[in-house]
């Protein structure tokens, strides 16, 4: 195979992946013309990519010509997620926290400037659910899970400023941290106290306490575990006062 043909095939593969990623952004479906605009490719090329995905079961076509993710993609994604070692190990912890506090429990990991939620468990009888989703992201400096992981990763003010890279820190609420200097001071406090809080910094009306999780190493956090609650229902002070119990459950103590 010539070098040119190999390069063309790589571009084609990238395009198929771009189409697949765009499908994931449209749970209600997306038409061919809209998809072509979204991935900046000719309609015949996009149609071929969609046909390949449909043959593999990774895409499906519903009425009115709209395309969605296929059942095979969903089956593989859920099977992979359920079998992940960190998910398997953390679910009993999240279940215990969820049952104890009647609030949502999360497990998240750090990915650059964001946290990614790997696992989430809502209370069975909770009338109001939080907007977070498995696979979703939030700014690390605005969340308790993110800040407790940043506190471990960024030990000096220079490290914090290098991480911020001169960019203004996103402020989802008026309580969010806005500068690298403020973040450094917060991370120092977190290292001293051993936990992080989110006092309506990421979402109005929602507060959170998080501790580091050591699922794969006794010294290096694999991620963070949190309890998030509606401020009117579970005041932040209540969660902070119960940090020793949260930490004990997160470490696997008192689990059945």
Rosetta silent file (secondary structure, phi, psi, omega in degrees, C-alpha in Angstrom):
SEQUENCE: XXXXXXXXXXXXXXXXXXXXXXXXXXXXXXXXXXXXXXXXXXXXXXXXXXXXXXXXXXXXXXXXXXXXXXXXXXXXXXXXXXXXXXXXXXXXXXXXXXXXXXXXXXXXXXXXXXXXXXXXXXXXXXXXXXXXXXXXXXXXXXXXXXXXXXXXXXXXXXXXXXXXXXXXXXXXXXXXXXXXXXXXXXXXXXXXXXXXXXXXXXXXXXXXXXXXXXXXXXXXXXXXXXXXXXXXXXXXXXXXXXXXXXXXXXXXXXXX
SCORE:     score description
SCORE:     0.000 S_00000001
   1 L     0.000  134.818 -178.129    0.000    0.000    0.000 S_00000001
   2 L   -70.853  159.619  178.887    1.395    3.426   -0.918 S_00000001
   3 H   -62.451  -36.801 -179.798    2.192    6.027    1.729 S_00000001
   4 H   -65.019  -43.774  179.225   -0.487    8.311    0.239 S_00000001
   5 H   -63.256  -38.110  178.838   -3.176    5.624    0.470 S_00000001
   6 H   -62.971  -42.092  179.198   -2.203    4.923    4.082 S_00000001
   7 H   -64.776  -40.922  179.559   -2.549    8.612    4.949 S_00000001
   8 H   -62.338  -39.565 -179.068   -5.940    8.779    3.217 S_00000001
   9 H   -66.160  -36.547  178.007   -7.157    5.782    5.198 S_00000001
  10 H   -63.303  -43.975  177.894   -6.075    7.437    8.448 S_00000001
  11 H   -60.488  -42.541  178.669   -8.042   10.557    7.557 S_00000001
  12 H   -61.488  -41.086  177.929  -11.047    8.371    6.762 S_00000001
  13 H   -63.900  -41.932  177.856  -10.767    6.626   10.132 S_00000001
  14 H   -61.140  -37.326 -178.863  -10.548    9.965   11.892 S_00000001
  15 H   -67.849  -41.113  177.572  -13.679   11.081   10.084 S_00000001
  16 H   -60.829  -41.962  178.736  -15.617    7.988   11.156 S_00000001
  17 H   -65.795  -37.311  177.739  -14.575    8.650   14.759 S_00000001
  18 H   -63.930  -39.998  177.820  -15.626   12.294   14.434 S_00000001
  19 H   -64.765  -43.138  179.197  -19.053   11.180   13.194 S_00000001
  20 H   -61.517  -44.275  179.364  -19.353    8.720   16.089 S_00000001
  21 H   -64.059  -37.088  179.654  -18.433   11.420   18.616 S_00000001
  22 H   -68.908  -36.134  175.786  -20.961   13.809   17.077 S_00000001
  23 H   -57.870  -38.432 -178.515  -23.704   11.178   17.322 S_00000001
  24 H   -65.008  -21.146  179.872  -23.054   11.017   21.065 S_00000001
  25 L   -85.124   -3.169 -175.010  -23.876   14.735   21.310 S_00000001
  26 L  -131.302   75.183 -178.908  -27.349   14.213   19.823 S_00000001
  27 L   -61.156  -22.277  177.782  -29.384   11.688   21.836 S_00000001
  28 L   -89.714    1.201  178.079  -32.504   12.769   19.909 S_00000001
  29 L   100.713  158.760  179.877  -30.795   12.103   16.594 S_00000001
  30 E  -143.732  139.153  179.986  -29.103   14.174   13.910 S_00000001
  31 L   -81.179  165.130 -177.071  -29.770   14.431   10.179 S_00000001
  32 H   -61.454  -45.570 -177.234  -27.223   13.839    7.431 S_00000001
  33 H   -64.582  -42.810  178.660  -26.977   17.476    6.387 S_00000001
  34 H   -64.607  -39.492  178.462  -26.530   18.682    9.958 S_00000001
  35 H   -63.803  -42.171  179.951  -23.909   16.006   10.570 S_00000001
  36 H   -60.255  -40.304  177.631  -21.990   17.019    7.439 S_00000001
  37 H   -66.916  -41.060 -175.595  -21.851   20.605    8.689 S_00000001
  38 H   -64.198  -37.677 -177.983  -20.814   19.527   12.182 S_00000001
  39 H  -101.975    6.197  175.404  -17.828   17.466   10.992 S_00000001
  40 L    53.904   50.977 -179.605  -17.042   19.774    8.036 S_00000001
  41 L  -137.665  156.208  178.294  -17.169   16.985    5.444 S_00000001
  42 L   -62.841  149.341 -178.433  -19.107   16.349    2.213 S_00000001
  43 H   -59.742  -42.198  178.977  -22.450   14.596    2.611 S_00000001
  44 H   -60.266  -37.609  179.541  -21.457   11.528    0.506 S_00000001
  45 H   -66.840  -43.406  179.170  -18.381   11.030    2.705 S_00000001
  46 H   -66.146  -37.856  178.877  -20.399   11.362    5.899 S_00000001
  47 H   -61.647  -40.178  177.608  -23.038    9.005    4.512 S_00000001
  48 H   -65.139  -39.920  178.308  -20.359    6.352    3.945 S_00000001
  49 H   -63.378  -42.555  178.733  -19.065    6.822    7.489 S_00000001
  50 H   -65.586  -37.298  178.665  -22.581    6.427    8.884 S_00000001
  51 H   -63.739  -40.810  178.310  -23.132    3.323    6.756 S_00000001
  52 H   -63.964  -41.397  179.098  -19.960    1.761    8.176 S_00000001
  53 H   -66.557  -37.143  178.551  -21.085    2.551   11.719 S_00000001
  54 H   -66.332  -39.910  179.157  -24.537    1.098   11.026 S_00000001
  55 H   -61.699  -33.356 -179.662  -23.038   -2.144    9.704 S_00000001
  56 L   -85.805   -2.991 -178.303  -21.106   -2.473   12.963 S_00000001
  57 L    79.846    9.000 -177.441  -24.189   -1.707   15.052 S_00000001
  58 L   -88.270  -11.153  176.141  -22.586    1.478   16.366 S_00000001
  59 E  -141.287  157.491  177.623  -25.185    3.727   14.723 S_00000001
  60 E  -142.039  158.328  179.507  -28.840    3.385   13.793 S_00000001
  61 E  -117.128  123.661  179.475  -31.267    5.353   11.653 S_00000001
  62 L   -97.978 -172.935  179.947  -34.650    6.310   13.011 S_00000001
  63 H   -58.658  155.921 -179.940  -37.649    7.837   11.310 S_00000001
  64 H    63.053   21.354  172.788  -37.236   10.969    9.200 S_00000001
  65 H    73.563   17.060 -178.493  -33.652    9.962    8.394 S_00000001
  66 L   -90.545  142.641 -176.578  -32.146   10.898   11.749 S_00000001
  67 E  -105.533  144.271  177.642  -29.155    8.972   13.075 S_00000001
  68 E  -137.313  169.076  173.030  -28.471    7.934   16.680 S_00000001
  69 E   -63.036  142.258 -178.124  -25.954    5.776   18.510 S_00000001
  70 L   -84.293  162.812 -178.589  -26.633    2.099   17.932 S_00000001
  71 H   -62.553  -32.936 -179.261  -27.532   -0.506   20.511 S_00000001
  72 H   -67.031  -37.514  176.427  -24.213   -2.310   20.057 S_00000001
  73 H   -62.147  -46.166 -179.246  -22.309    0.840   20.984 S_00000001
  74 H   -63.948  -40.194  179.206  -24.422    1.243   24.123 S_00000001
  75 H   -60.915  -46.491 -178.983  -23.999   -2.432   25.021 S_00000001
  76 H   -65.109  -41.898 -177.912  -20.211   -2.215   24.746 S_00000001
  77 H   -63.485  -46.712 -178.532  -20.030    1.084   26.645 S_00000001
  78 H   -68.910  -39.116  179.270  -22.143   -0.122   29.561 S_00000001
  79 H   -63.907  -41.215  178.827  -20.432   -3.520   29.707 S_00000001
  80 H   -64.496  -45.343 -178.597  -17.019   -1.848   29.758 S_00000001
  81 H   -62.833  -44.796 -178.029  -18.060    0.619   32.433 S_00000001
  82 H   -65.276  -26.924 -176.273  -19.592   -2.029   34.681 S_00000001
  83 H   -94.314   -5.965 -179.600  -16.459   -4.197   34.413 S_00000001
  84 L   -59.467  135.182 -178.899  -13.892   -1.459   35.080 S_00000001
  85 H   -57.365  -40.701 -178.426  -11.862   -2.378   38.183 S_00000001
  86 H   -67.738  -37.584  178.873  -12.292    1.060   39.757 S_00000001
  87 H   -65.214  -44.082 -179.092  -16.070    1.010   39.194 S_00000001
  88 H   -61.719  -41.196 -176.739  -16.405   -2.481   40.673 S_00000001
  89 H   -76.067  -30.759 -173.058  -14.382   -1.518   43.750 S_00000001
  90 H   -88.394  -21.132 -175.033  -15.974    1.871   44.337 S_00000001
  91 H   -60.809  -40.664  175.953  -19.660    0.981   43.985 S_00000001
  92 H   -60.905  -33.937  177.549  -20.013   -0.555   47.490 S_00000001
  93 H   -66.436  -48.685  179.996  -18.497    2.650   48.882 S_00000001
  94 H   -62.161  -37.805  179.823  -20.875    4.884   46.932 S_00000001
  95 H   -64.420  -42.319 -179.963  -23.805    2.711   47.961 S_00000001
  96 H   -65.087  -41.154  179.028  -22.880    2.991   51.643 S_00000001
  97 H   -67.469  -42.316 -179.687  -22.510    6.777   51.410 S_00000001
  98 H   -61.741  -42.811 -179.402  -25.732    7.152   49.457 S_00000001
  99 H   -70.538  -36.299 -177.617  -27.669    5.110   52.012 S_00000001
 100 H   -68.861  -42.005 -172.523  -26.123    6.895   55.007 S_00000001
 101 H  -105.473  -12.055 -177.310  -26.781   10.456   53.825 S_00000001
 102 L    65.122   27.207 -179.234  -29.656   10.064   51.384 S_00000001
 103 L  -131.082  175.949 -176.286  -27.668   12.122   48.891 S_00000001
 104 E   -78.469  137.026  176.023  -25.689   11.543   45.682 S_00000001
 105 E  -115.417  139.212 -178.200  -22.243    9.932   45.865 S_00000001
 106 E  -125.164  154.055  163.940  -19.610   10.326   43.137 S_00000001
 107 E  -126.148  127.396 -175.571  -16.277    8.864   42.141 S_00000001
 108 E  -138.669  158.044  177.690  -14.235   11.109   39.843 S_00000001
 109 E  -125.287  159.440 -179.848  -10.742   11.384   38.383 S_00000001
 110 E   -88.189  135.695  176.614   -8.636   14.351   37.342 S_00000001
 111 E  -140.695   90.120 -178.322   -8.100   15.012   33.627 S_00000001
 112 L    64.773 -125.346 -179.182   -6.170   18.222   33.007 S_00000001
 113 L   -82.942    1.033 -173.736   -8.312   21.211   34.019 S_00000001
 114 E  -122.592  164.065  164.509  -11.395   19.041   34.522 S_00000001
 115 E  -108.619  146.366  177.057  -12.742   16.208   36.603 S_00000001
 116 E  -116.916  128.106 -179.260  -14.457   13.289   34.900 S_00000001
 117 E   -81.891  116.399 -179.408  -17.157   11.404   36.777 S_00000001
 118 E   -88.816  -34.397 -179.345  -16.452    7.679   36.557 S_00000001
 119 E  -145.987  150.128 -179.544  -19.281    6.487   38.825 S_00000001
 120 E  -150.621  141.645  176.146  -22.363    8.022   40.389 S_00000001
 121 E  -137.071  122.741  177.634  -25.126    6.752   42.647 S_00000001
 122 L   -94.953  151.472  175.098  -28.322    8.658   43.403 S_00000001
 123 L   -64.793  143.639 -175.936  -30.550    7.943   46.405 S_00000001
 124 L   -63.272  -32.736 -174.888  -33.447    5.677   45.513 S_00000001
 125 L  -107.845   15.770 -179.218  -36.045    8.028   46.974 S_00000001
 126 L   -73.416  120.538 -179.193  -34.486   11.363   46.016 S_00000001
 127 L   -74.677  -28.894 -178.980  -37.100   13.581   44.402 S_00000001
 128 L  -114.452  124.718 -179.039  -34.440   15.988   43.098 S_00000001
 129 L  -106.625  147.526  177.752  -31.459   14.599   41.162 S_00000001
 130 L   -76.266  158.994 -174.371  -28.166   16.357   40.490 S_00000001
 131 L   -81.400  -10.850 -178.386  -27.192   17.235   36.928 S_00000001
 132 L   -63.204  148.191  178.793  -23.875   15.314   36.968 S_00000001
 133 L  -135.862  152.869  175.373  -23.589   12.263   34.692 S_00000001
 134 L   -62.836  128.578 -175.811  -21.096    9.422   34.358 S_00000001
 135 L    92.442  -12.341  179.615  -18.547   10.544   31.782 S_00000001
 136 L   -76.987  165.091 -177.068  -19.440   14.191   32.335 S_00000001
 137 E  -126.546  153.154  170.625  -16.940   16.893   33.195 S_00000001
 138 E  -143.748  157.056  177.323  -16.721   19.905   35.485 S_00000001
 139 E   -61.160  130.674 -175.051  -13.931   22.412   36.168 S_00000001
 140 H   -62.112  -37.464 -173.543  -11.595   20.849   38.724 S_00000001
 141 H   -75.153   -7.876 -179.652  -11.067   24.048   40.719 S_00000001
 142 H  -103.530   -5.815 -174.320  -14.827   24.450   41.338 S_00000001
 143 L  -116.626  150.830  178.013  -15.557   20.951   42.631 S_00000001
 144 H   -65.366  -42.245  179.288  -14.655   19.200   45.864 S_00000001
 145 H   -62.289  -40.319  179.935  -13.469   16.090   43.999 S_00000001
 146 H   -67.659  -44.027 -176.681  -11.298   18.227   41.739 S_00000001
 147 H   -67.675  -36.112 -179.885   -9.798   20.323   44.507 S_00000001
 148 H   -68.887  -30.179  176.626   -8.866   17.351   46.684 S_00000001
 149 H   -78.334  -37.592  175.794   -7.020   15.820   43.708 S_00000001
 150 H   -63.983  -35.288  179.557   -5.375   19.120   42.757 S_00000001
 151 H   -61.206  -32.995  177.761   -4.189   19.470   46.360 S_00000001
 152 H   -79.042  -35.359 -173.565   -2.239   16.242   45.934 S_00000001
 153 H   -84.830  -32.297 -173.883   -0.952   17.047   42.445 S_00000001
 154 L  -114.172   95.868 -170.436   -0.058   20.756   42.805 S_00000001
 155 L   -91.578  -12.996 -178.399    2.151   21.203   45.853 S_00000001
 156 L  -130.297  162.936  177.884    3.527   24.703   45.209 S_00000001
 157 H   -65.223  -35.432  176.653    2.159   28.022   44.014 S_00000001
 158 H   -61.224  -39.591  179.061    4.386   27.760   40.928 S_00000001
 159 H   -65.537  -38.514  178.240    2.787   24.401   40.128 S_00000001
 160 H   -64.425  -44.375 -178.560   -0.687   25.919   40.489 S_00000001
 161 H   -67.164  -36.308  176.707    0.193   28.816   38.184 S_00000001
 162 H   -65.557  -39.178  177.971    1.705   26.438   35.623 S_00000001
 163 H   -64.364  -42.975  179.089   -1.496   24.354   35.740 S_00000001
 164 H   -67.589  -28.995  173.758   -3.642   27.477   35.259 S_00000001
 165 L    56.385   34.302  175.875   -1.345   28.418   32.346 S_00000001
 166 L    76.462   -2.909 -177.912   -2.344   32.065   32.489 S_00000001
 167 L   -83.512  147.320  174.565   -5.966   31.372   31.627 S_00000001
 168 L   -67.355  137.099 -179.463   -8.773   32.942   33.666 S_00000001
 169 L   -77.250  130.185 -179.765  -10.381   30.342   35.901 S_00000001
 170 L   -60.927  139.373 -179.358  -13.978   29.634   34.973 S_00000001
 171 L  -124.511   89.311 -179.915  -16.479   30.818   37.592 S_00000001
 172 L   -63.238  -28.584  177.800  -19.802   28.945   37.290 S_00000001
 173 L  -135.055  169.255 -179.752  -21.127   30.737   40.400 S_00000001
 174 L   -68.561  -12.990  179.288  -20.228   33.859   42.349 S_00000001
 175 L   -92.910   -3.788 -176.177  -18.629   31.624   45.004 S_00000001
 176 L   -70.021  148.831  173.424  -16.177   29.978   42.586 S_00000001
 177 L   -66.917  136.719 -174.429  -12.429   30.472   42.912 S_00000001
 178 L  -116.990  -11.872 -177.290  -11.269   32.941   40.271 S_00000001
 179 L  -134.440  160.139  178.370   -7.473   33.203   40.461 S_00000001
 180 H   -64.272  -35.552  178.824   -4.451   30.933   40.743 S_00000001
 181 H   -63.611  -43.581  177.273   -3.490   32.634   44.013 S_00000001
 182 H   -63.244  -40.111 -179.559   -6.872   31.874   45.562 S_00000001
 183 H   -64.867  -43.333  179.275   -6.655   28.298   44.343 S_00000001
 184 H   -58.633  -45.790  179.733   -3.188   27.820   45.848 S_00000001
 185 H   -61.474  -39.030  178.623   -4.405   29.068   49.242 S_00000001
 186 H   -66.069  -40.961 -179.379   -7.390   26.710   49.055 S_00000001
 187 H   -66.699  -34.240  175.456   -5.187   23.726   48.181 S_00000001
 188 H   -61.734  -45.289  178.872   -2.939   24.461   51.165 S_00000001
 189 H   -61.276  -40.616 -178.270   -6.009   24.366   53.438 S_00000001
 190 H   -64.224  -42.165  178.342   -7.170   21.108   51.866 S_00000001
 191 H   -63.412  -36.269 -179.234   -3.814   19.413   52.486 S_00000001
 192 H   -69.984  -39.408 -174.857   -3.908   20.556   56.107 S_00000001
 193 H   -93.737  -19.923  175.478   -7.457   19.354   56.793 S_00000001
 194 L    84.529   14.007  176.296   -7.450   16.254   54.567 S_00000001
 195 L  -157.674  165.841  179.047  -10.679   16.913   52.673 S_00000001
 196 E  -125.887  153.302  177.258  -12.188   19.420   50.238 S_00000001
 197 E  -123.763  157.133  171.559  -15.510   21.221   50.118 S_00000001
 198 E  -129.045  101.895 -177.386  -17.633   22.754   47.394 S_00000001
 199 E   -95.566   73.938 -178.740  -19.819   25.434   48.964 S_00000001
 200 L    57.708   37.341 -178.485  -22.124   26.056   45.982 S_00000001
 201 L   -90.713  -23.260 -179.564  -19.036   26.818   43.867 S_00000001
 202 L  -105.300  -30.332 -177.940  -19.941   24.637   40.904 S_00000001
 203 L  -150.570  126.264 -179.984  -23.727   24.745   40.990 S_00000001
 204 L   -57.934  136.825  176.625  -26.011   27.052   42.995 S_00000001
 205 L    84.093    0.394 -178.663  -27.827   25.248   45.776 S_00000001
 206 E  -123.319  127.936  174.656  -25.507   22.216   45.762 S_00000001
 207 E  -122.193  169.074 -168.722  -22.701   21.595   48.228 S_00000001
 208 E  -160.460  149.397  170.427  -20.239   18.756   48.535 S_00000001
 209 E  -127.128  138.278 -178.639  -17.459   17.168   50.590 S_00000001
 210 E  -135.723  148.598  173.291  -14.769   14.974   49.001 S_00000001
 211 E  -129.840  157.510  178.829  -11.862   12.831   50.143 S_00000001
 212 E   -69.703  147.678  177.915   -9.128   11.140   48.147 S_00000001
 213 E  -114.250  135.080 -178.426   -9.677    7.522   47.087 S_00000001
 214 L  -118.635   75.153 -175.633   -6.845    4.989   47.051 S_00000001
 215 L   -84.416  -26.962 -174.658   -8.245    2.148   44.961 S_00000001
 216 L  -120.861   -8.645 -178.859   -5.029    1.091   43.232 S_00000001
 217 L  -151.318  143.727  178.466   -2.244    2.432   45.468 S_00000001
 218 L   -77.703  -10.115 -175.294   -1.875    3.098   49.204 S_00000001
 219 L  -122.943  -22.478 -177.327   -0.050    6.380   48.558 S_00000001
 220 L  -113.122  121.296 -179.072   -1.255    7.803   45.221 S_00000001
 221 L   -61.919  133.618  173.537   -4.941    8.761   44.851 S_00000001
 222 L   -84.504  -20.027 -178.530   -6.706    6.956   42.028 S_00000001
 223 E   176.358 -159.169  179.849   -9.498    9.511   42.214 S_00000001
 224 E  -137.159  149.259  179.559  -11.816   11.157   44.709 S_00000001
 225 E  -117.422  136.632 -176.303  -15.065   10.159   46.406 S_00000001
 226 E  -137.583  160.057  167.393  -17.689   12.705   47.359 S_00000001
 227 E  -117.743  121.651 -178.686  -21.098   13.201   48.890 S_00000001
 228 E  -116.773  133.771 -178.012  -23.079   15.948   47.147 S_00000001
 229 E  -142.124  160.461  174.274  -26.331   17.305   48.488 S_00000001
 230 E   -71.310  132.363 -171.923  -28.855   20.062   48.080 S_00000001
 231 L   -59.317  -36.108 -178.245  -27.932   22.841   50.481 S_00000001
 232 L   -72.515  -21.458 -174.836  -31.437   23.192   51.920 S_00000001
 233 L   -98.556  -40.239  179.933  -31.613   19.457   52.617 S_00000001
 234 L  -132.181   94.286 -178.815  -28.077   18.610   53.728 S_00000001
 235 L   -59.636  148.347  179.868  -26.125   21.641   54.995 S_00000001
 236 H   -58.277  -37.161 -179.326  -22.408   21.679   54.263 S_00000001
 237 H   -58.185  -38.157  179.349  -21.673   21.868   58.001 S_00000001
 238 H   -62.936  -42.483  179.591  -23.351   18.503   58.499 S_00000001
 239 H   -68.278  -41.566  179.853  -21.123   16.879   55.871 S_00000001
 240 H   -62.576  -42.867  179.391  -17.969   18.526   57.217 S_00000001
 241 H   -62.722  -24.500 -176.675  -18.745   17.343   60.748 S_00000001
 242 L  -100.567   13.846 -178.937  -19.104   13.820   59.385 S_00000001
 243 H   -55.478  -41.739  178.543  -15.832   13.766   57.408 S_00000001
 244 H   -56.381  -39.285  178.616  -14.267   11.077   59.662 S_00000001
 245 H   -70.264  -39.626  178.442  -17.156    8.733   58.829 S_00000001
 246 H   -62.510  -43.249  179.980  -16.991    9.610   55.120 S_00000001
 247 H   -64.995  -39.457  179.991  -13.252    8.924   55.095 S_00000001
 248 H   -64.433  -42.492  178.776  -13.721    5.603   56.903 S_00000001
 249 H   -66.323  -42.026 -179.640  -16.351    4.453   54.401 S_00000001
 250 H   -62.294  -29.462  179.775  -14.210    5.623   51.462 S_00000001
 251 L   -83.059   -3.828  178.064  -11.314    3.530   52.776 S_00000001
 252 L    98.547   -0.820  178.064  -13.536    0.448   52.839 S_00000001
 253 L   -72.206  150.159  174.507  -14.160    0.303   56.572 S_00000001
 254 L    65.255   15.780  176.415  -17.593   -0.735   57.840 S_00000001
 255 L   -87.727  146.721  179.208  -18.625   -2.123   54.451 S_00000001
 256 L   -66.901    0.000    0.000  -20.627   -5.365   54.405 S_00000001
